[in-house]
Amino acid sequence: MGIKKLDWYIIGKLVSTFFFAIMILALISCVIDYSEKVDNIVSKKVPLAEVANYYKNFIPHITALLFPLFIFIATIFFTSKIAYKSEIIAILSSGVSFQRFLRPYVIGGGFLCLVSLIANHWIIPVANKQRIAFEDKYINESNYVYAGDNIHLGISKDNYIYMQNFNFGNLTGNRFTAEIIKGTQLKQKLMADYIVFDSVKKIWHLHNVVIRNNDTLSESIHKVTDTNIKYSFVPLDLSRTDAIKEALTTPQLTNYIAQEQLRGRENLNLYYIEKDRRSAQPFAGFVLTLMGACIASRKIRGGSGLHLALGIVISAIYIMFMQLSTTFSAKSTLSPFIAVWIPNVIFAGVAYLLYRRQVK
């Protein structure tokens, strides 16, 4: 059975109300964000074109962040309006079942969630990359100067490096060690008093180097004053910020997680959460669409105002559940997949109960 006029009517209302609400939110968010950053923008004389490009990328970021909540509020808003006008009563009285009434919500919500799914995995990260680059260049005052003490990093399957400390100001690391380990055997150990990164040639200059080779039967030691080596890491790899997870497409994020595992990073839950969230968030929007339709389809005293108040309360509960579960995962051993999906499972159960209540 094809899409009827009723379906097109409800789908059009859902999509148009959602885009109107999200555009209003984006405009307000841009004004608030600009008011916070205007001092830096003026003092650093940021070109107008770069500011415009920043907000072009900021809008997808804030839209994706609040997508499930605004599709929920948009659903409640327009459904309660047509319920208040007794349009839903007329539809159901004409012999249309409640299941049939929900079909355009499934189609419209599914379409918006598919758009969100594609955007989350491939489009939003590209926009975030430019947004974060702008903030690092003009807004964030603290640039990397010191990467900390006792830096350990795996740069390939058998190669591992160590530095006592690294200074981003002069791109210099002290007490450098590079080891090649085959299985349980140390094949080579290179030690240098300090190393300096050449940002033009992308190579490392090593000073006062001692190289110890071990071929099982014998060992040899070789000393050189200076040497140049092209290692498969750069200074930025020594102190990545968590913001990078937002600027990588999902295939890139998957490769980055594998690379960080190889390098011996212990807690990658924040990255797994980001990866799973990109799929869970659109599904949450779909569940909340059906929940909103079930809540707002009844004509009650208080009309749209009461429905919207209820929607805001449910949205706040959803945010609280998501925040608690992801915090537990980031700080403990809770699986990131479970942390991201458990609020959706709970709300899907609530949506089903509301649906059964409406059918009865």
C-alpha positions in Angstrom: 0.0 0.0 0.0 1.5 3.3 -1.1 1.8 6.6 0.7 -1.5 8.4 1.0 -2.4 12.0 1.4 -2.7 11.5 5.1 0.9 10.2 5.2 2.2 13.1 3.2 0.4 15.5 5.4 1.9 14.1 8.6 5.4 13.6 7.1 5.4 17.2 5.8 4.4 18.5 9.2 7.0 16.5 11.0 9.9 17.4 8.7 9.0 21.0 8.4 8.5 21.5 12.1 11.7 19.7 12.9 13.8 21.9 10.5 12.1 25.1 11.7 12.9 24.2 15.3 16.5 23.1 14.6 17.2 26.3 12.5 15.9 28.5 15.3 18.1 26.6 17.8 21.1 26.9 15.4 20.6 30.7 15.1 20.4 31.2 18.9 23.4 28.9 19.4 25.5 30.9 16.9 24.6 34.2 18.6 25.5 32.8 22.1 28.7 31.2 20.8 29.7 34.5 19.0 29.1 36.5 22.2 31.5 34.2 24.0 34.2 34.4 21.3 33.9 37.9 20.1 36.8 39.2 22.2 39.2 36.7 20.7 37.9 37.3 17.2 38.3 41.1 17.5 41.6 41.1 19.3 43.2 38.6 16.8 41.6 40.3 13.8 40.1 37.1 12.4 39.1 37.5 8.7 35.4 37.6 8.2 35.5 34.7 5.7 37.1 32.5 8.4 34.5 33.5 10.9 31.7 32.7 8.4 33.3 29.4 7.6 33.6 28.5 11.3 29.8 29.1 11.9 29.1 27.1 8.7 30.8 24.2 10.4 29.4 25.0 13.9 25.8 24.7 12.8 26.1 21.0 11.8 27.9 20.3 15.1 25.1 21.8 17.3 22.4 20.3 15.2 23.8 16.8 15.5 24.3 17.2 19.2 20.6 17.9 19.9 19.0 16.0 17.0 17.1 13.4 19.1 15.7 16.0 21.5 14.5 18.4 18.8 12.9 15.7 16.7 11.1 14.6 19.9 9.9 18.2 20.7 8.9 18.8 17.1 6.8 15.6 17.1 5.1 16.5 20.3 4.5 20.1 19.1 2.8 19.5 15.8 1.0 16.3 17.0 -0.5 18.1 20.0 -1.6 20.9 17.7 -3.6 18.6 15.4 -4.9 16.7 18.4 -6.2 20.0 19.9 -8.0 20.7 16.6 -9.6 17.2 16.9 -8.0 16.2 13.6 -6.6 12.9 15.2 -10.1 12.1 16.5 -11.5 12.6 13.0 -8.8 10.4 11.5 -9.3 7.5 14.0 -13.1 7.8 13.7 -13.0 7.3 10.0 -11.8 3.8 10.6 -8.0 4.4 10.5 -6.3 2.2 13.2 -3.7 3.7 15.5 -1.0 1.5 13.9 -1.9 2.9 10.5 -1.9 6.4 12.0 1.7 5.9 13.2 3.0 4.8 9.7 3.9 8.4 8.5 5.7 8.9 11.8 7.7 5.8 11.1 8.5 7.0 7.6 9.3 10.6 8.5 11.2 9.7 11.6 13.1 7.0 9.7 14.0 9.4 6.9 15.4 12.0 9.4 17.2 9.4 11.4 18.8 8.0 8.2 20.0 11.5 7.3 21.4 11.8 10.9 23.1 8.5 10.6 24.9 9.4 7.4 25.8 12.8 8.7 27.2 11.5 12.1 29.5 9.0 10.4 30.8 11.0 7.5 29.7 14.7 7.3 29.7 16.1 10.8 33.4 14.9 11.5 34.6 16.9 8.4 32.8 20.0 9.7 34.2 19.4 13.2 37.7 19.2 11.9 37.5 22.7 10.5 35.6 24.0 13.6 38.2 22.6 16.0 41.1 23.9 13.8 39.6 27.4 14.0 39.2 27.2 17.8 42.8 26.0 18.3 44.1 28.8 16.1 42.1 31.8 17.4 40.2 30.9 20.6 42.1 28.4 22.7 44.8 30.2 24.6 46.7 27.1 25.9 48.9 25.5 23.2 51.0 22.4 23.9 54.2 23.3 25.6 55.0 20.3 27.7 53.9 16.7 27.0 54.6 15.3 30.5 57.1 12.8 31.9 57.9 9.2 31.0 56.3 9.0 27.5 55.8 5.5 26.1 54.6 4.9 22.6 54.3 2.0 20.3 55.0 3.1 16.7 54.6 -0.3 15.0 54.1 -3.9 15.8 57.7 -4.4 17.0 58.9 -0.9 17.6 58.5 1.1 20.8 59.9 4.4 21.9 60.4 6.1 25.3 61.2 9.7 26.2 61.8 11.1 29.7 59.9 14.3 28.6 59.1 16.3 25.5 58.8 20.1 25.0 56.5 21.4 22.2 58.1 24.8 22.4 61.4 23.7 20.8 60.2 20.2 19.6 62.9 18.5 21.8 62.7 15.3 23.8 65.2 14.2 26.4 66.6 10.7 27.2 65.2 9.0 24.1 65.1 5.2 23.7 63.9 3.2 20.7 63.6 -0.6 20.9 62.9 -3.3 18.4 61.4 -6.4 20.1 60.7 -9.6 18.2 58.4 -11.7 20.4 60.1 -11.7 23.7 63.6 -10.9 22.4 65.1 -7.4 22.3 66.8 -7.2 18.9 67.9 -3.6 19.0 68.0 -0.7 21.5 68.9 2.8 20.5 69.6 5.5 23.1 70.1 9.2 22.6 70.7 12.1 25.0 68.0 14.1 23.2 66.2 14.3 19.9 64.8 17.3 17.9 62.0 17.2 15.3 62.7 18.9 12.0 59.2 20.1 11.0 60.3 20.9 7.5 61.9 17.6 6.5 59.7 15.6 8.9 62.7 13.7 10.4 64.2 13.4 13.9 67.7 14.6 14.7 69.3 12.3 17.4 72.3 13.5 19.4 74.9 11.3 21.3 73.5 8.0 20.1 74.3 4.6 21.3 73.0 1.6 19.4 73.0 -1.9 20.9 72.3 -4.8 18.5 71.5 -8.4 19.7 71.3 -11.3 17.2 70.9 -13.9 20.0 74.5 -15.3 19.6 76.4 -12.0 20.0 75.9 -8.4 20.9 77.4 -5.2 19.4 77.5 -1.6 20.5 77.8 1.3 18.1 78.2 5.0 19.0 77.6 8.0 16.8 77.6 11.7 17.7 74.6 12.7 15.5 72.2 10.9 13.1 68.9 11.5 11.4 66.0 9.0 11.4 62.5 9.1 10.0 60.2 7.6 12.6 56.6 6.9 12.0 55.4 9.4 14.6 55.3 13.2 14.9 55.2 15.5 18.0 51.4 15.7 17.9 51.2 11.9 18.5 52.8 12.4 21.9 49.9 14.4 23.3 46.7 14.0 21.5 43.6 15.7 22.9 40.3 13.9 23.2 38.7 16.5 20.8 40.3 14.6 17.9 37.6 11.9 18.1 35.0 14.4 16.9 37.1 15.3 13.8 37.5 11.8 12.4 35.1 10.0 10.1 34.1 6.6 11.4 36.6 4.7 9.2 39.3 7.1 10.4 38.2 6.7 14.0 38.4 2.9 13.7 41.9 3.1 12.3 42.9 5.7 15.0 41.6 3.4 17.8 43.6 0.5 16.3 46.7 2.7 16.2 46.3 3.8 19.8 45.9 0.2 20.9 49.1 -0.6 19.2 50.8 2.3 21.0 49.8 0.9 24.3 47.1 3.4 25.3 45.1 1.9 28.2 41.7 3.6 28.3 40.1 4.2 24.9 36.5 4.1 26.1 35.9 7.8 25.1 36.7 6.9 21.5 34.5 3.7 21.6 31.7 5.8 23.1 32.0 8.4 20.2 32.0 5.6 17.6 28.9 3.8 19.1 27.1 7.1 19.8 27.1 8.0 16.1 24.8 5.0 15.4 22.8 5.1 18.7 21.9 8.8 18.5 19.8 8.5 15.2 18.1 5.4 16.7 17.2 7.5 19.8 15.6 10.1 17.5 13.5 7.4 15.9 12.3 6.0 19.3 11.6 9.5 20.6 9.5 10.2 17.4 7.2 7.3 18.1 7.1 8.1 21.8 6.2 11.7 21.0 3.4 10.6 18.7 1.9 8.3 21.4 2.1 11.0 24.1 0.7 13.9 22.1 -2.0 12.1 20.1 -4.5 12.4 23.0 -6.5 15.6 23.3 -6.1 16.7 27.0 -6.7 19.8 29.0 -3.6 22.0 28.8 -3.2 21.2 25.1 0.3 21.8 23.5 1.7 23.5 26.6 1.3 20.4 28.8 2.6 18.1 26.1 5.6 20.3 25.5 6.3 20.4 29.3 6.1 16.6 29.4 8.4 16.4 26.4 11.0 18.7 28.0 10.9 16.6 31.2 11.4 13.3 29.2 14.2 14.9 27.2 16.0 15.9 30.5 15.6 12.4 31.8 17.1 11.0 28.5 20.1 13.4 28.8 20.6 12.3 32.4 20.5 8.6 31.5 23.0 9.1 28.6 25.3 11.3 30.7 25.4 8.8 33.6 25.9 5.7 31.5 28.7 7.3 29.4 30.4 8.6 32.5 30.4 5.2 34.1 31.9 3.7 30.9 34.6 6.4 30.6 35.6 6.1 34.2 35.1 2.4 34.9 34.9 -0.9 33.1 31.3 -0.6 31.7 31.2 -1.5 28.0 30.9 1.6 25.8 28.4 -0.2 23.6 26.1 -0.9 26.6 26.6 2.6 28.0 25.5 4.2 24.7 22.6 1.9 23.9 21.1 1.2 27.3 19.2 4.6 27.4 17.8 3.8 23.9 16.7 0.3 25.1 15.0 1.8 28.2 13.2 4.5 26.2 12.2 1.9 23.5 10.5 -0.1 26.2 8.7 3.0 27.4 7.6 3.8 23.8 6.3 0.3 23.4 4.2 0.6 26.7 2.8 3.9 25.5 2.0 2.4 22.1 0.1 -0.5 23.8 -1.8 1.9 25.9 -2.9 3.9 22.9 -3.9 0.8 21.0 -6.2 -0.3 23.9 
